[in-house]
């Protein structure tokens, strides 16, 4: 099942959605990246070591997205046995993408309600992460990143709804992995580059363009679900 309803390969679309969500990622995860960096003992902050740890954090984060995507897709296979249920899941995925776009553009913050639900889980995960600090080894960084991936995030929840309609756990995992890779440029940006990128991504015009692009994808998906659409 192609949850996008477009000729564009689903994995490429998921990657693009991650890129378009960069403005939100910088605002939400930029501070986390800085905190994790400063948590490394000063004597161990060589550029090579910090680069390895940053990659470890994000590899763990993307891995947790993939696990969540596989779980969501597995749930989707259980409820999409009937054709009507499959169509309903695809429609839900499109609606969630529209909500994601509204969230990115700051036009409507309804996804904050989902984040509030996610914070209930995060209250149990965060203390485990604290015990992994300070981070001095790559396995620690990966483990902490894997926990970080469960941080409440409206964009991630929107993409999980998309994974729900993907039809197979492997496909759901790959979709979330592609989305996670798309967020890397924004999350990994540091120093002057981070400030410049943050200014660009937070500009209203950038947010509006990103939101309209995602809405266009979602509306096309909904149109494709209409019987005999395009015929």
Backbone as a chain_set.jsonl record, in Angstrom:
{"seq": "XXXXXXXXXXXXXXXXXXXXXXXXXXXXXXXXXXXXXXXXXXXXXXXXXXXXXXXXXXXXXXXXXXXXXXXXXXXXXXXXXXXXXXXXXXXXXXXXXXXXXXXXXXXXXXXXXXXXXXXXXXXXXXXXXXXXXXXXXXXXXXXXXXXXXXXXXXXXXXXXXXXXXXXXXXXXXXXXXXXXXXXXXXXXXXXXXXXXXXXXXXXXXXXXXXXXXXXXXXXXXXXXXXXXXXX", "coords": {"N": [[0.849, -1.198, 0.0], [0.612, 2.149, -0.923], [0.899, 4.801, 1.029], [0.985, 7.42, 0.348], [-0.279, 7.881, -2.037], [0.709, 8.832, -4.396], [2.837, 9.121, -7.342], [5.359, 9.613, -6.498], [8.02, 8.032, -4.822], [7.303, 6.416, -1.746], [9.246, 6.396, 0.367], [10.961, 8.453, -0.351], [9.183, 10.587, -0.183], [8.654, 10.548, 2.579], [11.175, 11.214, 3.542], [11.409, 13.816, 2.534], [9.344, 15.046, 3.963], [10.495, 14.983, 6.486], [12.611, 16.756, 6.098], [11.136, 19.102, 5.583], [10.025, 19.491, 8.033], [12.037, 20.618, 9.462], [12.168, 23.139, 10.711], [10.614, 22.909, 13.009], [12.043, 20.875, 14.238], [14.521, 22.064, 14.873], [13.696, 23.932, 16.758], [12.648, 22.287, 18.757], [14.468, 20.177, 19.234], [16.993, 21.256, 19.083], [17.895, 22.437, 21.463], [18.118, 20.166, 23.027], [20.196, 18.79, 21.766], [22.298, 20.556, 22.276], [22.387, 20.426, 25.076], [23.088, 17.749, 25.46], [25.586, 17.761, 24.318], [27.044, 19.488, 26.004], [26.957, 17.946, 28.231], [28.931, 16.124, 27.983], [32.052, 15.349, 29.405], [34.411, 18.058, 29.751], [37.099, 17.416, 29.13], [36.872, 15.52, 27.218], [35.869, 16.481, 24.884], [36.705, 16.471, 22.161], [36.708, 17.301, 18.661], [36.345, 15.029, 16.972], [35.402, 13.031, 18.726], [33.047, 14.255, 19.691], [31.597, 14.453, 17.309], [31.194, 11.759, 16.726], [29.619, 11.005, 18.933], [27.355, 12.621, 18.558], [26.382, 11.58, 16.166], [25.83, 9.054, 17.132], [23.772, 9.578, 19.015], [21.734, 10.4, 17.245], [21.489, 8.213, 15.549], [20.423, 6.383, 17.33], [18.028, 7.709, 17.899], [16.7, 7.706, 15.383], [16.503, 4.976, 15.068], [14.699, 4.33, 17.091], [12.45, 5.597, 16.074], [11.995, 3.952, 13.902], [11.352, 1.528, 15.117], [8.955, 2.291, 16.369], [7.494, 2.881, 14.058], [7.29, 0.341, 12.88], [5.748, -0.96, 14.813], [3.394, 0.571, 14.7], [2.603, 0.1, 12.042], [2.227, -2.644, 12.18], [0.007, -2.741, 13.872], [-1.741, -1.481, 12.169], [-2.063, -3.401, 10.148], [-3.652, -5.221, 11.409], [-6.111, -4.026, 11.641], [-6.863, -3.374, 9.121], [-7.946, -5.239, 7.421], [-10.347, -5.32, 6.045], [-11.483, -3.751, 3.019], [-12.707, -1.199, 3.354], [-11.668, -0.405, 5.792], [-8.971, -0.109, 5.177], [-9.064, 2.089, 3.454], [-9.987, 3.975, 5.26], [-7.793, 4.174, 7.01], [-5.873, 5.249, 5.288], [-7.082, 7.696, 4.756], [-7.02, 8.794, 7.317], [-4.255, 9.031, 7.605], [-3.736, 11.031, 5.705], [-5.17, 13.194, 6.78], [-3.77, 13.557, 9.178], [-1.333, 14.387, 8.143], [-2.065, 16.881, 7.155], [-2.68, 18.164, 9.565], [-0.133, 18.116, 10.626], [1.132, 19.886, 8.872], [-0.227, 22.287, 9.474], [0.66, 22.606, 12.047], [3.44, 22.957, 11.711], [3.43, 25.407, 10.381], [2.47, 27.044, 12.329], [-0.219, 27.64, 12.329], [-2.238, 26.278, 13.515], [-2.411, 24.543, 16.549], [-3.231, 21.985, 17.24], [-2.033, 19.483, 17.445], [-0.636, 19.561, 19.755], [-2.178, 18.489, 21.719], [-1.934, 15.751, 21.323], [0.761, 15.526, 21.921], [0.648, 16.038, 24.61], [-0.527, 13.702, 25.563], [1.511, 11.942, 24.941], [3.439, 12.756, 26.719], [2.877, 11.478, 29.055], [3.91, 8.906, 28.771], [6.566, 9.687, 28.427], [7.325, 10.59, 30.927], [8.027, 8.307, 32.248], [10.136, 7.4, 30.767], [12.137, 9.378, 30.695], [13.602, 9.452, 33.258], [15.215, 7.166, 32.996], [16.916, 7.877, 30.94], [18.393, 9.892, 32.178], [20.06, 8.453, 33.824], [21.955, 7.553, 32.121], [23.743, 9.554, 31.685], [26.782, 11.365, 32.564], [27.518, 11.181, 29.041], [29.958, 9.194, 27.618], [30.737, 7.216, 25.944], [30.146, 5.613, 22.763], [28.085, 3.537, 22.682], [26.533, 4.379, 24.877], [25.634, 6.84, 23.91], [24.074, 6.012, 21.746], [22.092, 4.54, 23.088], [20.933, 6.541, 24.683], [19.997, 8.233, 22.693], [18.101, 6.535, 21.551], [16.201, 6.5, 23.544], [15.525, 9.193, 23.547], [14.171, 9.344, 21.171], [11.562, 8.788, 21.829], [10.496, 11.046, 22.799], [7.774, 13.251, 23.256], [6.262, 14.315, 20.291], [4.604, 16.102, 17.89], [5.021, 16.004, 15.101], [6.244, 13.538, 14.706], [4.173, 11.876, 15.556], [2.301, 12.366, 13.579], [3.569, 11.236, 11.372], [3.631, 8.622, 12.224], [0.979, 7.927, 12.009], [0.833, 7.832, 9.294], [2.532, 5.682, 8.846], [0.938, 3.76, 9.974], [-0.87, 3.245, 7.976], [0.649, 1.977, 6.112], [0.786, -0.75, 5.576], [2.548, -2.882, 6.163], [4.822, -4.048, 8.672], [7.618, -3.823, 8.095], [7.644, -1.914, 6.039], [6.514, 0.236, 7.416], [8.537, 0.708, 9.292], [10.637, 1.467, 7.588], [9.584, 3.794, 6.442], [9.467, 5.517, 8.676], [12.164, 5.542, 9.262], [13.201, 6.844, 6.99], [11.957, 9.317, 7.3], [13.164, 10.106, 9.728], [15.844, 10.351, 8.87], [15.533, 12.527, 7.203], [15.19, 14.554, 9.039], [17.715, 14.953, 10.031], [19.606, 16.965, 8.958], [18.701, 19.405, 10.119], [18.761, 18.831, 12.865], [21.401, 18.112, 13.373], [22.798, 20.386, 12.808], [25.057, 22.788, 14.0], [26.498, 25.422, 16.066], [27.404, 28.375, 14.263], [26.205, 27.628, 11.884], [23.891, 26.442, 12.812], [22.542, 28.642, 13.922], [22.119, 30.201, 11.639], [20.635, 28.435, 10.033], [18.48, 28.045, 11.699], [17.34, 30.606, 11.717], [16.522, 30.775, 9.051], [14.742, 28.586, 8.821], [12.817, 29.27, 10.674], [11.621, 31.429, 9.607], [8.613, 33.01, 8.598], [7.842, 32.717, 5.878], [9.256, 30.456, 5.028], [8.195, 28.466, 6.684], [5.541, 28.589, 5.812], [5.746, 27.798, 3.12], [6.689, 25.174, 3.453], [4.531, 24.052, 4.85], [2.403, 24.334, 2.996], [3.304, 22.69, 0.96], [3.222, 20.146, 2.149], [0.483, 19.98, 2.676], [-0.47, 19.928, 0.065], [0.446, 17.386, -0.781], [-1.109, 15.804, 0.959], [-3.766, 16.445, 0.257], [-3.822, 15.522, -2.354], [-3.579, 12.834, -1.822], [-6.004, 12.334, -0.494], [-7.748, 12.904, -2.606], [-7.075, 10.816, -4.309], [-8.292, 8.733, -3.035], [-10.932, 8.97, -3.57], [-13.578, 7.324, -5.218], [-12.978, 6.331, -8.523], [-11.42, 8.569, -8.994], [-9.82, 10.929, -10.957], [-10.419, 9.64, -13.31]], "CA": [[0.0, 0.0, 0.0], [1.34, 3.409, -0.951], [0.077, 5.723, 1.821], [1.035, 8.769, -0.209], [-1.226, 8.0, -3.128], [1.378, 9.578, -5.446], [3.897, 8.403, -8.026], [6.586, 9.83, -5.74], [8.278, 6.897, -3.925], [6.933, 6.744, -0.364], [10.395, 6.684, 1.213], [11.43, 9.793, -0.694], [8.215, 11.526, 0.379], [8.878, 10.597, 4.025], [12.416, 11.966, 3.738], [11.095, 15.221, 2.275], [8.559, 15.534, 5.095], [11.457, 15.228, 7.558], [13.298, 18.01, 5.777], [10.205, 20.212, 5.733], [9.78, 19.682, 9.454], [13.269, 21.079, 10.086], [11.95, 24.304, 11.576], [10.155, 22.404, 14.302], [13.113, 20.074, 14.841], [15.499, 22.959, 15.479], [13.128, 24.527, 17.958], [12.379, 21.301, 19.803], [15.6, 19.287, 19.499], [18.262, 21.97, 19.12], [18.314, 22.579, 22.855], [18.51, 18.848, 23.517], [21.528, 18.507, 21.235], [23.257, 21.382, 23.02], [22.497, 19.891, 26.429], [23.836, 16.498, 25.401], [26.983, 18.093, 24.028], [27.682, 20.04, 27.204], [27.0, 16.906, 29.251], [30.187, 15.393, 27.809], [33.124, 15.987, 30.184], [35.228, 18.953, 28.927], [38.339, 16.785, 28.677], [36.573, 14.534, 26.175], [35.1, 17.16, 23.835], [37.424, 16.638, 20.905], [35.75, 17.314, 17.54], [36.061, 13.685, 16.468], [34.565, 12.328, 19.69], [31.72, 14.865, 19.702], [30.904, 14.076, 16.073], [30.758, 10.375, 16.885], [28.518, 10.948, 19.891], [26.175, 13.219, 17.936], [25.848, 10.587, 15.239], [25.265, 7.986, 17.949], [22.47, 10.041, 19.506], [20.739, 10.442, 16.185], [21.246, 6.844, 15.091], [19.481, 5.815, 18.286], [16.73, 8.38, 17.725], [16.071, 7.194, 14.169], [16.178, 3.57, 15.316], [13.455, 4.27, 17.872], [11.371, 5.934, 15.147], [11.729, 2.776, 13.072], [10.623, 0.57, 15.96], [7.59, 2.8, 16.506], [6.842, 2.724, 12.766], [6.959, -1.07, 12.699], [4.634, -1.268, 15.708], [2.186, 1.209, 14.162], [2.196, -0.61, 10.833], [1.693, -3.934, 12.601], [-1.355, -2.486, 14.329], [-2.543, -1.165, 10.992], [-2.403, -4.624, 9.414], [-4.706, -5.93, 12.146], [-7.411, -3.354, 11.508], [-7.099, -2.98, 7.719], [-8.26, -6.41, 6.619], [-11.457, -4.959, 5.154], [-11.149, -2.626, 2.131], [-13.161, 0.074, 3.926], [-10.736, -0.048, 6.859], [-7.742, 0.377, 4.537], [-9.336, 3.449, 2.983], [-10.083, 4.834, 6.444], [-6.439, 4.414, 7.503], [-5.223, 6.18, 4.369], [-7.677, 9.015, 4.988], [-6.463, 9.274, 8.579], [-2.88, 9.443, 7.349], [-3.779, 12.316, 5.011], [-5.619, 14.219, 7.734], [-2.668, 13.81, 10.103], [-0.339, 15.189, 7.436], [-2.57, 18.25, 7.138], [-2.467, 18.695, 10.913], [1.303, 18.325, 10.73], [1.439, 21.115, 8.145], [-0.742, 23.41, 10.26], [1.541, 22.683, 13.218], [4.712, 23.539, 11.26], [3.212, 26.807, 10.019], [1.934, 27.772, 13.486], [-1.579, 28.071, 12.043], [-3.113, 25.593, 14.469], [-1.55, 23.719, 17.383], [-4.005, 20.873, 17.763], [-1.188, 18.322, 17.74], [-0.129, 19.655, 21.126], [-2.98, 17.586, 22.55], [-1.3, 14.441, 21.22], [2.006, 15.59, 22.663], [0.316, 15.948, 26.035], [-0.701, 12.283, 25.855], [2.83, 11.324, 24.873], [4.238, 13.113, 27.896], [2.629, 10.484, 30.106], [4.936, 7.882, 28.559], [7.88, 10.291, 28.586], [7.64, 10.701, 32.354], [8.651, 7.054, 32.667], [11.35, 7.189, 29.971], [13.157, 10.387, 30.991], [14.531, 9.09, 34.338], [16.17, 6.175, 32.497], [17.908, 8.63, 30.192], [19.269, 10.625, 33.085], [21.056, 7.543, 34.386], [22.987, 7.307, 31.111], [24.598, 10.735, 31.585], [27.286, 11.939, 31.31], [27.806, 10.231, 27.973], [31.381, 9.172, 27.253], [30.959, 6.143, 24.977], [29.17, 5.552, 21.681], [26.877, 2.781, 23.047], [25.704, 5.235, 25.723], [24.999, 7.842, 23.052], [23.013, 5.345, 20.983], [20.996, 4.21, 24.01], [20.248, 7.769, 25.07], [19.258, 8.67, 21.511], [16.939, 5.667, 21.384], [15.192, 6.993, 24.491], [15.136, 10.519, 23.067], [13.212, 9.171, 20.078], [10.199, 8.673, 22.347], [10.067, 12.359, 23.271], [6.512, 13.631, 22.605], [6.465, 15.191, 19.128], [3.46, 16.06, 16.988], [5.437, 15.601, 13.76], [6.453, 12.091, 14.736], [2.87, 11.231, 15.647], [1.679, 12.456, 12.259], [4.204, 10.258, 10.512], [3.223, 7.293, 12.68], [-0.332, 7.671, 11.399], [1.157, 7.468, 7.908], [3.048, 4.315, 8.929], [-0.211, 2.917, 10.296], [-1.528, 2.899, 6.723], [1.648, 1.5, 5.154], [0.442, -2.105, 5.173], [3.473, -3.918, 6.624], [5.771, -3.518, 9.658], [8.887, -3.433, 7.479], [7.425, -0.654, 5.334], [6.342, 1.276, 8.427], [9.856, 1.011, 9.847], [11.413, 2.195, 6.579], [9.024, 5.136, 6.319], [9.924, 6.308, 9.817], [13.601, 5.727, 9.111], [13.412, 7.889, 5.989], [11.572, 10.579, 7.943], [14.219, 10.454, 10.677], [17.015, 10.833, 8.123], [15.216, 13.867, 6.707], [15.334, 15.546, 10.119], [19.11, 15.058, 10.477], [20.292, 18.238, 8.697], [18.324, 20.431, 11.088], [19.132, 18.449, 14.219], [22.851, 18.042, 13.501], [23.412, 21.702, 12.614], [25.598, 23.339, 15.243], [27.246, 26.678, 15.971], [26.925, 29.422, 13.367], [25.285, 27.015, 10.93], [22.6, 26.247, 13.48], [21.85, 29.927, 14.031], [21.68, 30.606, 10.304], [19.576, 27.543, 9.607], [17.32, 28.305, 12.541], [16.702, 31.817, 11.233], [15.857, 30.473, 7.787], [13.623, 27.676, 9.03], [11.768, 29.893, 11.475], [11.011, 32.527, 8.865], [7.23, 32.657, 8.238], [7.729, 32.277, 4.481], [9.753, 29.075, 4.949], [7.196, 27.612, 7.308], [4.353, 28.563, 4.961], [6.05, 26.969, 1.95], [6.742, 23.777, 3.895], [3.173, 23.619, 5.188], [1.606, 24.208, 1.773], [3.785, 21.514, 0.232], [2.686, 18.948, 2.803], [-0.963, 19.972, 2.452], [-0.692, 19.495, -1.315], [0.586, 15.934, -0.764], [-2.232, 15.196, 1.669], [-4.985, 16.619, -0.527], [-3.745, 14.587, -3.483], [-3.854, 11.507, -1.268], [-7.447, 12.242, -0.283], [-8.372, 12.852, -3.924], [-6.856, 9.481, -4.856], [-9.181, 7.792, -2.359], [-12.289, 9.125, -4.091], [-13.812, 6.339, -6.277], [-12.809, 6.772, -9.915], [-10.762, 9.883, -9.06], [-8.889, 11.103, -12.057], [-10.842, 8.883, -14.485]], "C": [[0.881, 1.243, 0.0], [0.522, 4.452, -0.207], [0.08, 7.136, 1.284], [-0.018, 8.951, -1.285], [-0.639, 8.776, -4.298], [2.37, 8.673, -6.163], [5.232, 8.58, -7.31], [6.814, 8.658, -4.809], [7.99, 7.273, -2.476], [8.125, 7.102, 0.519], [10.961, 8.069, 0.919], [10.492, 10.843, -0.117], [8.424, 11.669, 1.883], [10.135, 11.39, 4.352], [12.167, 13.462, 3.56], [10.283, 15.807, 3.429], [9.469, 15.818, 6.288], [12.208, 16.52, 7.344], [12.391, 19.214, 6.025], [9.886, 20.488, 7.199], [10.988, 20.224, 10.198], [13.089, 22.251, 11.033], [11.515, 23.862, 12.966], [11.27, 21.641, 15.006], [14.159, 20.952, 15.511], [14.959, 23.533, 16.777], [12.993, 23.533, 19.094], [13.63, 20.531, 20.208], [16.941, 19.999, 19.571], [18.792, 22.111, 20.537], [18.768, 21.263, 23.446], [19.913, 18.511, 23.041], [22.584, 19.306, 21.981], [23.474, 20.832, 24.421], [23.303, 18.604, 26.447], [25.311, 16.75, 25.133], [27.697, 18.595, 25.269], [27.728, 19.023, 28.345], [28.252, 16.044, 29.131], [31.273, 16.092, 28.626], [34.021, 16.842, 29.297], [36.492, 18.305, 28.366], [38.122, 15.823, 27.516], [35.816, 15.157, 25.008], [35.928, 17.421, 22.586], [36.416, 16.607, 19.762], [35.369, 15.923, 17.057], [35.133, 12.932, 17.42], [33.154, 12.91, 19.706], [30.928, 14.484, 18.462], [30.382, 12.652, 16.176], [29.574, 10.249, 17.828], [27.233, 11.519, 19.299], [25.531, 12.253, 16.941], [25.217, 9.426, 16.003], [23.895, 8.348, 18.5], [21.4, 9.903, 18.424], [20.479, 9.081, 15.56], [20.259, 6.157, 16.028], [18.092, 6.4, 18.133], [16.0, 7.824, 16.509], [15.679, 5.724, 14.352], [14.876, 3.443, 16.11], [12.26, 4.659, 17.011], [10.981, 4.695, 14.329], [10.975, 1.701, 13.859], [9.165, 1.003, 16.101], [6.82, 2.634, 15.198], [6.427, 1.287, 12.505], [5.769, -1.461, 13.572], [3.325, -0.677, 15.177], [1.683, 0.468, 12.934], [1.631, -1.985, 11.168], [0.271, -3.808, 13.108], [-2.27, -2.227, 13.142], [-2.946, -2.404, 10.211], [-3.536, -5.385, 10.098], [-6.087, -5.324, 11.899], [-7.751, -3.018, 10.061], [-7.409, -4.177, 6.833], [-9.389, -6.119, 5.639], [-11.057, -3.772, 4.287], [-11.543, -1.272, 2.715], [-12.204, 0.537, 5.023], [-9.434, 0.485, 6.281], [-7.912, 1.805, 4.051], [-9.388, 4.417, 4.16], [-8.697, 5.154, 6.997], [-5.698, 5.395, 6.605], [-5.776, 7.59, 4.536], [-7.146, 9.615, 6.277], [-5.036, 9.771, 8.386], [-2.842, 10.811, 6.675], [-4.18, 13.445, 5.942], [-4.494, 14.569, 8.705], [-1.557, 14.609, 9.44], [-0.773, 16.65, 7.362], [-2.387, 18.905, 8.505], [-0.984, 18.98, 11.154], [1.698, 19.634, 10.056], [0.974, 22.346, 8.92], [0.142, 23.67, 11.48], [2.856, 23.371, 12.852], [4.556, 25.028, 11.0], [2.723, 27.67, 11.178], [0.539, 28.331, 13.206], [-2.58, 27.45, 13.008], [-2.272, 24.592, 15.235], [-2.3, 22.532, 17.994], [-3.168, 19.656, 18.119], [-0.583, 18.388, 19.136], [-0.92, 18.747, 22.063], [-2.41, 16.176, 22.513], [0.018, 14.411, 21.987], [1.745, 15.472, 24.164], [0.099, 14.497, 26.447], [0.645, 11.569, 25.88], [3.686, 11.631, 26.084], [4.005, 12.159, 29.06], [3.644, 9.349, 29.996], [6.314, 8.439, 28.848], [8.277, 10.425, 30.046], [8.322, 9.44, 32.88], [9.982, 6.814, 31.945], [12.473, 8.124, 30.393], [14.09, 9.998, 32.136], [15.58, 8.063, 33.917], [17.283, 6.874, 31.73], [18.881, 9.372, 31.079], [20.367, 9.74, 33.646], [22.171, 7.225, 33.397], [23.97, 8.465, 30.989], [25.555, 10.794, 32.769], [27.677, 10.86, 30.303], [29.285, 10.325, 27.599], [31.69, 8.112, 26.209], [29.831, 6.112, 23.954], [27.938, 4.709, 22.04], [25.948, 3.571, 23.968], [24.939, 6.237, 24.886], [23.853, 7.22, 22.272], [21.815, 5.052, 21.878], [20.219, 5.451, 24.411], [19.442, 8.324, 23.904], [18.008, 7.845, 21.28], [15.825, 6.057, 22.347], [14.65, 8.344, 24.048], [14.082, 10.402, 21.964], [11.771, 9.052, 20.539], [9.711, 9.987, 22.962], [8.777, 12.758, 22.548], [6.74, 14.636, 21.478], [5.299, 15.019, 18.164], [3.824, 15.619, 15.583], [5.622, 14.092, 13.688], [5.112, 11.363, 14.78], [2.139, 11.276, 14.31], [2.252, 11.404, 11.319], [3.852, 8.833, 10.938], [1.844, 6.93, 12.14], [-0.153, 7.255, 9.943], [1.676, 6.038, 7.872], [1.919, 3.326, 9.208], [-0.885, 2.421, 9.022], [-0.584, 2.262, 5.714], [1.45, 0.052, 4.742], [1.355, -3.209, 5.655], [4.456, -3.311, 7.614], [7.083, -3.066, 9.051], [8.748, -2.097, 6.759], [7.241, 0.485, 6.31], [7.663, 1.686, 9.035], [10.688, 1.833, 8.862], [10.896, 3.618, 6.393], [9.508, 6.035, 7.455], [11.424, 6.523, 9.774], [13.923, 6.827, 8.119], [13.048, 9.257, 6.552], [12.662, 11.035, 8.912], [15.461, 10.975, 9.988], [16.768, 12.245, 7.589], [15.356, 14.941, 7.772], [16.797, 15.799, 10.492], [19.766, 16.397, 10.175], [19.972, 19.311, 9.731], [18.846, 20.101, 12.482], [20.645, 18.47, 14.417], [23.533, 19.397, 13.358], [23.853, 22.274, 13.96], [26.263, 24.689, 14.984], [26.595, 27.7, 15.077], [25.927, 28.862, 12.377], [23.914, 26.829, 11.547], [21.837, 27.553, 13.584], [21.321, 30.377, 12.679], [20.51, 29.755, 9.839], [18.312, 27.777, 10.409], [16.574, 29.545, 12.059], [15.94, 31.58, 9.948], [14.614, 29.641, 8.011], [12.482, 28.305, 9.809], [11.11, 31.068, 10.765], [9.605, 32.122, 8.433], [7.086, 32.144, 6.811], [8.191, 30.834, 4.319], [8.742, 28.111, 5.532], [5.955, 27.479, 6.423], [4.576, 27.671, 3.747], [6.072, 25.491, 2.318], [5.336, 23.25, 4.159], [2.329, 23.413, 3.937], [2.026, 22.998, 0.953], [3.211, 20.235, 0.822], [1.181, 18.851, 2.594], [-1.286, 19.508, 1.03], [-0.573, 17.978, -1.426], [-0.672, 15.288, -0.182], [-3.526, 15.302, 0.869], [-4.998, 15.703, -1.747], [-4.064, 13.173, -3.022], [-5.355, 11.318, -1.059], [-8.192, 12.141, -1.613], [-8.238, 11.458, -4.531], [-7.769, 8.442, -4.216], [-10.618, 7.883, -2.852], [-12.492, 8.105, -5.222], [-13.734, 6.968, -7.675], [-12.168, 8.143, -10.013], [-9.764, 9.873, -10.21], [-9.273, 10.343, -13.306], [-11.957, 9.642, -15.205]], "O": [[1.785, 1.372, 0.824], [-0.462, 4.951, -0.752], [-0.724, 7.966, 1.707], [-0.584, 10.034, -1.436], [-1.384, 9.324, -5.111], [2.709, 7.597, -5.671], [6.143, 7.774, -7.499], [5.905, 8.298, -4.061], [8.396, 8.345, -2.027], [8.03, 8.017, 1.337], [11.389, 8.776, 1.832], [10.943, 11.873, 0.383], [8.378, 12.78, 2.411], [10.162, 12.149, 5.321], [12.657, 14.277, 4.342], [10.514, 16.948, 3.828], [9.247, 16.781, 7.022], [12.422, 17.291, 8.28], [12.815, 20.217, 6.599], [9.516, 21.607, 7.555], [10.979, 20.288, 11.427], [13.781, 22.346, 12.047], [11.995, 24.383, 13.974], [11.428, 21.743, 16.223], [14.636, 20.627, 16.598], [15.675, 23.613, 17.776], [13.196, 23.88, 20.258], [13.835, 20.26, 21.391], [17.921, 19.432, 20.055], [19.984, 21.93, 20.787], [19.686, 21.227, 24.265], [20.73, 18.006, 23.811], [23.656, 18.782, 22.286], [24.606, 20.775, 24.903], [24.113, 18.39, 27.349], [26.178, 16.046, 25.652], [28.819, 18.181, 25.558], [28.457, 19.216, 29.317], [28.6, 15.317, 30.061], [31.402, 17.313, 28.547], [34.369, 16.416, 28.196], [36.907, 18.615, 27.249], [39.084, 15.364, 26.9], [35.189, 14.443, 24.226], [35.847, 18.508, 22.014], [35.376, 15.957, 19.876], [34.202, 15.663, 16.763], [34.191, 12.272, 16.982], [32.174, 12.164, 19.731], [29.728, 14.221, 18.544], [29.258, 12.367, 15.762], [28.64, 9.49, 17.57], [26.151, 10.971, 19.509], [24.309, 12.123, 16.88], [24.198, 8.878, 15.582], [22.968, 7.539, 18.464], [20.318, 9.365, 18.657], [19.373, 8.816, 15.089], [19.367, 5.437, 15.58], [17.094, 5.685, 18.223], [14.814, 7.505, 16.59], [14.645, 5.286, 13.848], [14.055, 2.566, 15.841], [11.17, 4.115, 17.189], [9.801, 4.43, 14.099], [10.075, 1.049, 13.331], [8.252, 0.187, 15.971], [5.639, 2.289, 15.21], [5.346, 1.034, 11.974], [4.887, -2.199, 13.133], [2.283, -1.332, 15.199], [0.483, 0.233, 12.792], [0.682, -2.446, 10.535], [-0.575, -4.655, 12.821], [-3.413, -2.682, 13.105], [-4.049, -2.461, 9.668], [-4.29, -6.106, 9.445], [-7.1, -6.021, 11.942], [-8.805, -2.442, 9.791], [-7.164, -4.137, 5.627], [-9.379, -6.624, 4.517], [-10.362, -2.873, 4.762], [-10.796, -0.301, 2.587], [-11.956, 1.734, 5.168], [-8.851, 1.424, 6.825], [-7.018, 2.635, 4.213], [-8.895, 5.542, 4.071], [-8.447, 6.286, 7.411], [-4.98, 6.269, 7.091], [-5.029, 8.566, 4.467], [-6.853, 10.809, 6.332], [-4.651, 10.804, 8.935], [-2.018, 11.656, 7.026], [-3.598, 14.528, 5.9], [-4.285, 15.741, 9.02], [-0.905, 15.422, 10.094], [0.053, 17.554, 7.491], [-1.986, 20.065, 8.593], [-0.628, 19.961, 11.807], [2.497, 20.401, 10.594], [1.7, 23.336, 9.012], [0.338, 24.815, 11.887], [3.331, 24.248, 13.572], [5.43, 25.822, 11.349], [2.575, 28.883, 11.033], [0.152, 29.358, 13.762], [-3.634, 28.023, 13.283], [-1.492, 23.858, 14.629], [-2.031, 22.131, 19.126], [-3.545, 18.878, 18.995], [-0.075, 17.388, 19.643], [-0.398, 18.29, 23.08], [-2.395, 15.479, 23.527], [0.358, 13.412, 22.621], [2.536, 14.875, 24.894], [0.487, 14.096, 27.545], [0.891, 10.708, 26.724], [4.567, 10.848, 26.437], [4.847, 12.046, 29.951], [4.175, 8.886, 31.005], [7.148, 7.757, 29.444], [9.466, 10.376, 30.364], [9.095, 9.494, 33.836], [10.85, 6.107, 32.456], [13.633, 7.717, 30.445], [15.298, 10.198, 32.002], [16.704, 8.082, 34.417], [18.453, 6.51, 31.851], [20.067, 9.469, 30.762], [21.474, 10.208, 33.913], [23.212, 6.691, 33.781], [24.946, 8.356, 30.247], [25.214, 10.336, 33.86], [28.11, 9.769, 30.675], [29.793, 11.406, 27.302], [32.783, 8.101, 25.643], [28.708, 6.529, 24.237], [26.823, 5.13, 21.729], [24.726, 3.458, 23.865], [23.75, 6.467, 25.108], [22.786, 7.82, 22.143], [20.669, 5.279, 21.491], [18.99, 5.425, 24.475], [18.334, 8.826, 24.095], [16.976, 8.372, 20.865], [14.645, 5.959, 22.011], [13.452, 8.607, 24.163], [13.207, 11.26, 21.84], [10.85, 9.198, 19.736], [8.643, 10.034, 23.573], [8.699, 12.612, 21.328], [7.344, 15.687, 21.692], [5.041, 13.917, 17.682], [3.037, 14.934, 14.928], [5.204, 13.451, 12.724], [4.938, 10.343, 14.112], [1.437, 10.331, 13.95], [1.52, 10.762, 10.566], [3.782, 7.936, 10.098], [1.571, 5.765, 11.848], [-0.902, 6.424, 9.429], [1.314, 5.264, 6.985], [1.946, 2.191, 8.732], [-1.41, 1.308, 8.988], [-0.976, 2.03, 4.571], [1.899, -0.345, 3.667], [0.985, -4.38, 5.571], [4.888, -2.174, 7.427], [7.618, -2.029, 9.446], [9.629, -1.243, 6.855], [7.745, 1.584, 6.082], [7.899, 2.87, 9.274], [11.363, 2.783, 9.257], [11.684, 4.545, 6.207], [9.911, 7.175, 7.224], [11.913, 7.569, 10.202], [14.806, 7.649, 8.361], [13.749, 10.24, 6.31], [13.041, 12.206, 8.919], [16.075, 11.933, 10.457], [17.689, 13.06, 7.532], [15.609, 16.104, 7.457], [17.09, 16.763, 11.199], [20.437, 16.941, 11.052], [20.86, 20.042, 10.169], [19.318, 20.984, 13.198], [21.125, 18.807, 15.499], [24.695, 19.555, 13.733], [23.102, 22.241, 14.935], [26.552, 25.049, 13.843], [25.378, 27.884, 15.116], [24.93, 29.507, 12.054], [22.894, 27.032, 10.888], [20.627, 27.585, 13.362], [20.2, 30.877, 12.582], [19.52, 30.27, 9.319], [17.205, 27.717, 9.874], [15.345, 29.555, 11.995], [14.844, 32.11, 9.762], [13.553, 29.941, 7.464], [11.322, 27.93, 9.638], [10.145, 31.639, 11.272], [9.412, 31.007, 7.95], [6.295, 31.235, 6.557], [7.592, 30.07, 3.563], [8.462, 27.064, 4.949], [5.387, 26.394, 6.298], [3.705, 26.881, 3.384], [5.541, 24.654, 1.587], [4.991, 22.144, 3.745], [1.613, 22.417, 3.833], [1.189, 22.354, 0.32], [2.768, 19.348, 0.093], [0.656, 17.762, 2.36], [-2.258, 18.784, 0.815], [-1.393, 17.342, -2.089], [-1.226, 14.349, -0.754], [-4.299, 14.345, 0.812], [-6.042, 15.175, -2.13], [-4.726, 12.41, -3.725], [-5.911, 10.276, -1.404], [-9.153, 11.381, -1.733], [-9.159, 10.968, -5.185], [-7.997, 7.381, -4.795], [-11.429, 6.994, -2.593], [-11.647, 8.028, -6.115], [-14.348, 7.999, -7.949], [-12.35, 8.828, -11.019], [-8.986, 8.937, -10.391], [-8.533, 10.383, -14.289], [-12.46, 9.177, -16.228]]}, "num_chains": 1, "name": "protein.A"}
